């Protein structure tokens, strides 16, 4: 049976060798889950998953031509 691996800045490493942690950020606009993998205290992989609580919008950079 093969060892589960994960891609990191140090190359592919066995997941069992890494320390896994999560943290949450919550604001009025979004909720964010940040996943962190560390090897000997050094962050070797980090990813974030964001849930927007409000719709995204943008303002036009050009004048209204009406």
C-alpha positions in Angstrom: 0.0 0.0 0.0 1.4 3.4 -0.9 2.0 6.3 1.6 -0.4 9.3 1.2 1.7 12.2 -0.1 1.0 16.0 -0.3 2.7 18.5 -2.6 4.6 21.2 -0.6 7.3 23.8 -1.2 9.8 21.1 -0.2 8.3 18.7 -2.9 6.0 15.8 -2.3 6.1 14.7 1.4 4.3 12.0 3.4 1.2 13.6 5.1 2.1 11.6 8.3 5.3 13.6 8.6 3.5 17.0 8.7 1.7 18.9 11.4 -1.7 20.0 10.3 -3.6 23.0 11.6 -6.6 25.2 10.8 -7.7 28.7 11.7 -10.8 30.6 10.9 -11.4 34.3 10.0 -14.9 35.6 10.1 -16.0 39.1 9.0 -19.3 40.6 7.9 -18.3 39.9 4.3 -16.8 36.4 4.4 -15.8 33.3 6.4 -12.4 31.9 5.7 -10.9 28.5 6.6 -7.1 28.5 6.4 -5.3 25.1 6.3 -1.6 24.9 7.3 0.9 22.1 7.0 4.2 22.4 8.8 7.4 20.5 8.7 9.6 21.0 11.8 7.8 24.3 12.5 8.1 25.7 9.0 5.0 26.2 6.9 5.4 24.1 3.8 1.8 24.3 2.5 -1.1 26.7 3.2 -4.5 27.0 1.5 -7.6 29.0 2.1 -11.3 28.3 1.4 -13.6 31.4 1.4 -17.3 31.6 1.8 -18.6 35.0 0.7 -21.5 36.3 2.8 -22.4 39.1 0.4 -22.4 39.2 -3.4 -19.4 40.6 -5.3 -19.8 43.9 -7.1 -17.7 46.4 -8.9 -17.9 50.0 -9.9 -17.3 51.1 -13.4 -14.0 52.8 -14.1 -15.4 54.6 -17.1 -18.0 57.5 -16.9 -21.6 56.8 -17.6 -22.3 57.7 -21.2 -26.0 58.3 -21.0 
